[in-house]
Amino acid sequence: MTPAEFRQQIPQFSDTAKYPDAQVQMYLNMAEASLPASRWGELYGFGLALFVAHNLALDQMSNGAIPGRAQIGLVASKSVGPASISYDNSAFALPDAGQWSLTTFGVRFLQTARLVGAGGMQL
């Protein structure tokens, strides 16, 4: 996968000034070294893209608005002055997901990673 192919799959990262090709390529290299293509099969490109998107989003966490940031959930509490709100993310957080739960890309990556190579199911 090239940075251009990654940007076609996940257009939230199309800004090459904010997400330079060198940074995208670094995470692509890491993903390709980490994810066995034989296990991922037809989902290999999808897994690569989610891995890269998650890591790019983590890199941007200190800069404000982040594509895929996992801050959606049920309102757990709120106050009016000064405005404050907190969310309960447990509805979509995965058990034992660690840092993968920090972005929606990471959650999707981990869900897919747990499925690939699992083999057949018998009901």
C-alpha positions in Angstrom: 0.0 0.0 0.0 1.2 3.5 -0.8 0.4 6.7 1.0 -1.9 7.7 -1.9 -3.8 4.4 -1.7 -4.1 4.9 2.1 -5.6 8.3 1.5 -8.1 6.9 -0.9 -9.3 4.4 1.7 -9.4 6.8 4.6 -9.9 10.4 3.2 -9.9 12.0 6.6 -6.1 12.0 6.3 -5.9 13.5 2.8 -4.2 16.7 4.1 -0.6 16.1 3.1 0.6 19.1 5.1 -0.9 17.8 8.3 -0.2 14.1 7.5 3.0 14.1 5.4 3.7 11.1 3.1 6.8 10.3 5.2 4.8 9.9 8.3 2.2 7.8 6.6 4.9 5.6 5.0 6.5 5.1 8.4 3.3 3.7 9.8 2.7 1.7 6.7 6.1 0.1 7.1 5.3 -0.7 10.8 1.9 -2.2 9.8 3.4 -4.3 7.1 6.0 -5.6 9.5 3.4 -6.3 12.2 0.5 -7.8 10.4 0.9 -11.1 8.7 -0.7 -10.9 5.2 -1.4 -14.7 5.3 -3.6 -14.3 8.3 -5.4 -11.1 7.2 -6.1 -12.4 3.6 -8.5 -10.2 1.7 -8.7 -7.8 4.7 -5.0 -7.1 4.7 -5.3 -3.7 3.0 -8.2 -2.7 5.4 -6.1 -3.7 8.4 -3.1 -1.7 7.2 -5.3 1.4 6.6 -6.9 1.2 10.1 -3.5 0.6 11.7 -2.0 3.7 10.0 -5.1 5.8 10.6 -5.1 4.9 14.3 -1.5 5.9 14.7 -1.8 9.1 12.8 -4.8 10.1 15.0 -2.7 9.3 18.1 0.0 11.6 16.8 -2.5 14.4 16.5 -4.1 14.0 20.0 -2.4 17.1 21.4 -3.5 19.3 18.4 -7.2 19.4 19.0 -9.7 17.9 16.6 -8.6 14.4 15.7 -10.2 12.2 13.0 -11.6 9.1 14.6 -11.1 10.2 18.2 -13.2 8.0 20.5 -15.2 10.5 22.5 -18.6 9.5 21.5 -20.8 7.8 24.1 -23.7 8.3 26.4 -23.7 11.5 28.5 -22.6 10.4 32.0 -22.7 13.9 33.6 -22.9 17.5 32.7 -22.9 20.9 34.3 -23.7 24.4 33.2 -21.1 26.8 34.6 -18.4 26.6 33.6 -19.6 24.2 30.9 -18.5 20.6 31.4 -19.6 17.2 30.1 -18.4 13.7 30.4 -19.2 10.6 28.4 -19.6 6.9 29.2 -17.6 5.1 26.4 -18.2 1.6 27.8 -20.9 1.0 25.2 -18.3 0.8 22.4 -15.0 0.3 24.2 -13.6 -3.2 23.8 -12.4 -5.3 26.7 -8.6 -5.3 27.1 -8.2 -3.0 24.1 -5.6 -0.7 25.8 -4.6 2.2 23.5 -6.6 0.8 20.6 -9.8 2.2 22.3 -8.5 5.7 22.0 -9.7 6.1 18.4 -12.6 4.6 16.4 -10.0 3.4 13.9 -8.2 1.5 16.6 -11.5 0.0 17.8 -12.3 -1.1 14.2 -8.8 -2.4 13.8 -8.9 -4.5 17.0 -12.4 -5.9 16.2 -11.2 -7.0 12.8 -7.9 -8.3 14.1 -9.8 -10.5 16.6 -11.9 -11.9 13.7 -9.2 -12.6 11.1 -7.7 -16.1 11.2 -10.2 -17.2 13.8 -11.3 -20.1 11.6 -14.8 -21.4 11.1 -17.6 -21.3 13.6 -20.1 -24.0 14.4 -23.4 -23.2 15.8 
